[in-house]
């Protein structure tokens, strides 16, 4: 049976690769906005807000994938000075004391905000703007849950790797006696 971290990685990997295609839609939408505005002297709020919504969608649903792919910023100055085992321990510390609590905090504090948006079926402040803004705001707790899950996966893998290297180091020393 595969560990839970495998399934979290698989789901966030699939989602991240699918969401990456939104960048193409954003580029095409931006090009359409430029053509409409400067060539045809037309301005469309709906298209502008749609591109912004796609950007939010890609960002919110791609955060966990970025963590999976080790694309988040970290203090490489410190990591480069540590051996692999201590580097893993530092990663575990960061996950437990920073990433997981922040993801949980975002999740919990966003729920009332999103619930209020759903209650009023929030739409754009612009007359011709994007309807269903509440759907976009729903991505906030979803993002936090995905990030929390990926943080757990990274913690499981980091601790497993750390304990495995500690165990194999102990075995290597015992075998040489």
C-alpha positions as CSV (number, residue, x, y, z in Angstrom):
1,X,0.0,0.0,0.0
2,X,1.3,3.4,-0.9
3,X,1.8,6.0,1.8
4,X,-0.5,9.0,2.1
5,X,2.2,11.3,1.0
6,X,2.2,9.5,-2.4
7,X,-1.5,10.3,-2.9
8,X,-1.1,13.9,-1.8
9,X,1.8,14.3,-4.2
10,X,-0.1,12.6,-7.0
11,X,-3.2,14.8,-6.6
12,X,-1.3,18.1,-6.3
13,X,0.9,17.1,-9.2
14,X,-2.1,16.5,-11.4
15,X,-3.8,19.7,-10.3
16,X,-0.6,21.8,-10.7
17,X,0.1,20.5,-14.2
18,X,-3.6,21.1,-15.3
19,X,-3.6,24.6,-13.8
20,X,-0.4,25.5,-15.6
21,X,-2.5,25.6,-18.8
22,X,-4.3,28.6,-17.4
23,X,-1.2,30.7,-18.1
24,X,-1.9,30.2,-21.8
25,X,-5.5,31.4,-21.4
26,X,-4.2,34.4,-19.4
27,X,-1.7,35.3,-22.2
28,X,-4.4,35.0,-24.8
29,X,-6.9,37.0,-22.8
30,X,-4.3,39.7,-22.2
31,X,-3.5,39.9,-25.9
32,X,-7.2,40.2,-26.6
33,X,-7.5,43.1,-24.1
34,X,-4.6,44.9,-25.8
35,X,-6.1,44.4,-29.3
36,X,-9.5,45.5,-28.2
37,X,-8.2,48.6,-26.3
38,X,-5.6,49.9,-28.7
39,X,-6.7,48.6,-32.1
40,X,-10.5,48.7,-31.8
41,X,-10.7,51.3,-29.0
42,X,-12.9,49.0,-27.0
43,X,-12.7,48.3,-23.3
44,X,-14.2,45.2,-21.8
45,X,-14.3,45.0,-18.0
46,X,-15.5,41.4,-18.1
47,X,-12.4,40.2,-20.1
48,X,-10.1,42.1,-17.8
49,X,-11.6,40.7,-14.7
50,X,-11.6,37.2,-16.3
51,X,-7.8,37.4,-16.8
52,X,-7.4,38.5,-13.2
53,X,-9.6,35.6,-12.1
54,X,-7.5,33.1,-14.1
55,X,-4.4,34.6,-12.5
56,X,-6.0,34.0,-9.0
57,X,-7.1,30.5,-10.0
58,X,-3.6,29.6,-11.2
59,X,-1.9,31.1,-8.2
60,X,-4.2,29.6,-5.6
61,X,-4.3,26.1,-7.1
62,X,-0.6,26.1,-8.0
63,X,0.8,26.9,-4.6
64,X,0.8,23.3,-3.3
65,X,2.3,22.1,-6.6
66,X,5.1,24.7,-6.3
67,X,5.9,23.3,-2.8
68,X,5.8,19.8,-4.3
69,X,8.4,20.8,-6.9
70,X,10.5,22.6,-4.4
71,X,9.9,26.0,-6.1
72,X,9.2,28.0,-3.0
73,X,11.8,30.5,-1.7
74,X,13.9,29.2,1.2
75,X,17.0,30.3,2.8
76,X,19.6,28.6,0.6
77,X,22.4,30.4,2.4
78,X,21.6,28.3,5.5
79,X,20.7,25.1,3.6
80,X,24.0,25.2,1.6
81,X,26.0,25.2,4.8
82,X,24.3,22.2,6.3
83,X,24.8,18.5,5.6
84,X,21.8,16.7,4.0
85,X,20.6,15.3,7.3
86,X,20.5,18.7,9.1
87,X,19.0,20.3,6.0
88,X,16.1,17.8,6.2
89,X,15.7,18.6,9.9
90,X,15.6,22.3,9.1
91,X,12.9,21.6,6.5
92,X,10.9,19.6,9.0
93,X,11.2,22.4,11.5
94,X,10.0,24.9,8.9
95,X,7.0,22.8,8.0
96,X,5.9,22.2,11.6
97,X,6.4,25.7,13.0
98,X,5.7,27.9,9.9
99,X,4.1,26.3,6.9
100,X,1.4,24.1,8.6
101,X,0.3,26.7,11.2
102,X,0.1,29.5,8.5
103,X,-1.9,27.2,6.2
104,X,-4.2,26.3,9.0
105,X,-4.6,30.0,10.0
106,X,-5.4,31.0,6.5
107,X,-8.0,28.2,6.2
108,X,-9.7,29.0,9.5
109,X,-9.7,32.8,9.1
110,X,-10.9,32.7,5.5
111,X,-14.0,30.7,6.2
112,X,-16.1,33.5,7.6
113,X,-14.9,35.8,4.8
114,X,-15.9,33.3,2.1
115,X,-19.2,32.4,3.8
116,X,-20.1,36.1,3.8
117,X,-19.3,36.3,0.1
118,X,-21.5,33.3,-0.6
119,X,-24.4,34.7,1.5
120,X,-24.6,37.8,-0.7
121,X,-23.7,35.9,-3.9
122,X,-20.9,38.5,-4.3
123,X,-20.1,39.7,-7.8
124,X,-17.9,42.3,-9.3
125,X,-18.2,45.9,-8.1
126,X,-18.2,46.9,-11.8
127,X,-21.5,46.9,-13.6
128,X,-20.3,44.8,-16.5
129,X,-17.9,42.8,-14.4
130,X,-17.4,39.2,-13.5
131,X,-20.3,37.5,-11.7
132,X,-19.6,34.9,-9.1
133,X,-16.7,36.5,-7.3
134,X,-17.7,34.3,-4.3
135,X,-16.5,31.3,-6.3
136,X,-13.1,32.8,-6.7
137,X,-12.9,33.6,-3.0
138,X,-13.7,30.0,-2.3
139,X,-10.3,29.2,-3.6
140,X,-8.7,30.8,-0.4
141,X,-9.6,27.9,2.0
142,X,-9.1,25.4,-0.8
143,X,-5.6,26.7,-1.4
144,X,-4.9,26.6,2.3
145,X,-6.1,23.0,2.5
146,X,-4.0,21.9,-0.5
147,X,-1.0,23.7,1.0
148,X,-1.5,22.1,4.4
149,X,-1.9,18.6,2.8
150,X,1.3,19.1,0.7
151,X,3.1,20.4,3.8
152,X,2.1,17.2,5.6
153,X,3.4,15.2,2.7
154,X,6.7,17.0,2.6
155,X,7.0,16.6,6.4
156,X,6.3,12.8,6.1
157,X,8.9,12.5,3.3
158,X,11.4,14.7,5.1
159,X,11.1,12.8,8.4
160,X,11.1,9.4,6.7
161,X,14.2,10.4,4.8
162,X,15.9,11.9,7.9
163,X,15.1,8.8,10.0
164,X,16.1,6.5,7.2
165,X,19.5,8.2,6.8
166,X,20.0,8.2,10.6
167,X,19.1,4.5,10.7
168,X,21.3,3.6,7.7
169,X,24.2,5.6,9.3
170,X,23.7,3.6,12.5
171,X,23.6,0.4,10.6
172,X,26.8,1.3,8.7
173,X,28.6,2.0,11.9
174,X,27.4,-1.2,13.5
175,X,28.4,-3.2,10.5
176,X,32.0,-1.9,10.6
177,X,32.5,-3.1,14.2
